[in-house]
Amino acid sequence: MKHLFTPYELMGLSLKNRVVMPPMCQYSVTEKDGIANDWHYTHYVSRAIGGAGLIIIEMTDVEPDGRITDYDLGLWSDEQIPALARIVEACHKYGAKVGIQIAHAGRKAEDAAVPVAPSAIPFDENSKTPRELTTEEVKKTVQKFGEAVRRAVLAGVDVIEIHGAHGYLIHQFHSPLTNKRTDEYGSDLTKFGKEVIQAAKKEMPATMPLIMRISAIEYVENGYGLNESMSISNEYKEAGVDLFHISAGGEGPIAAEGRPGTHVAYQVPLARAVREQLDVPVIAVGRLDEPSLANAVIGNEEADLVAVGRGMLRNPYWTLEAATALRKEIQLPKQYQFGFPNR
Ligand SMILES: Cc1cc2nc3c(=O)[nH]c(=O)nc-3n(C[C@H](O)[C@H](O)[C@H](O)COP(=O)(O)O)c2cc1C
């Protein structure tokens, strides 16, 4: 019977447990150059020492105007590789595998003078109106995703996550509310996402899995639901996605009836549905920081991996404490064994 601390394997990726640190922007790049610094090093390496099986580095953008803010990580230049490689190497030393979320914020790029998007529709009344990308620029953006993935692979990551959720550029393309284009990227709403997947795969070793994060439902007025996102995800699966990371929302102002519940595990039903209907492995995320609950999601076969975000912001040693609470085997750093006297 599987549990949170059962090792996991997918293609060439092998994880010592099923605990994932999901991508979480730190907005901590001081020089606005997209380069990781000591904050990022300490932040990620602490979670590796803290026992996480897989750490997915925060949203890292394919061009300067693809950042939410000027303080976000980037991979548009080879100069950004060494600082990431240093983090990856140290995380490996402490037994964690490392992924990175490759992204473009599109119309949600707050510091861009003029953000770009599939169509010139602002996020809300307080946001800048984006400029519609030309067809040629869309194709160039696909290439930029591929180049960023190439750099991530050079930095030594074990897995790539493409950000197709939360209302960022890929989501903007596949949502009928934000894509009103009349070219090939409008007649086929998933064309951009599929090309990004293919460009990423070209740069990845054949045994490296590709994760895609999607918003399985939208929270805006008249947003898409699970049936629509299921067919979107199926197209992405056919294009090469090996594992889905199931989130929701983020695409615009939340409608009264779209407001998510505040219950624990609120996104697990979505993850389970995608896993069952598309027959793909999934990561469940969203208020799963109670160890017995996270363990049950694996034991009940609702997801293959569980991500704990805010729980790990509070406590880098979340995984070590969860193993202790669940009485599961875990290798404690010898320096910290006195901190876990009940084992
Ligand atoms: C500070 C912060 C930054 C985040 N940044 C990202 C991000 O870069 N990419 C992403 O896909 N989700 C991001 N998220 C969402 C988390 O990955 C996660 O899905 C969310 O926090 C729900 O999980 P939790 O209840 O375990 O925190 C962020 C969340 C937080 C709290």
The ligand as an ORCA input file, in Angstrom:
! r2SCAN-3c Opt
* xyz 0 1
  C       4.192     33.146     -1.849
  C       3.613     32.272     -2.908
  C       4.141     32.305     -4.185
  C       3.619     31.472     -5.188
  N       4.217     31.456     -6.427
  C       3.817     30.532     -7.339
  C       4.556     30.331     -8.546
  O       5.638     30.890     -8.757
  N       4.044     29.457     -9.467
  C       2.890     28.742     -9.226
  O       2.458     27.968    -10.095
  N       2.211     28.881     -8.069
  C       2.665     29.716     -7.113
  N       2.031     29.776     -5.893
  C       0.954     28.793     -5.596
  C       1.542     27.576     -4.856
  O       2.450     26.840     -5.681
  C       0.431     26.613     -4.365
  O      -0.259     26.116     -5.490
  C      -0.553     27.317     -3.433
  O       0.140     28.037     -2.427
  C      -1.520     26.315     -2.797
  O      -0.827     25.342     -2.042
  P      -0.697     25.431     -0.429
  O      -2.091     25.486      0.127
  O       0.035     24.187     -0.035
  O       0.073     26.678     -0.102
  C       2.518     30.612     -4.898
  C       1.973     30.626     -3.611
  C       2.521     31.405     -2.612
  C       1.946     31.323     -1.219
*
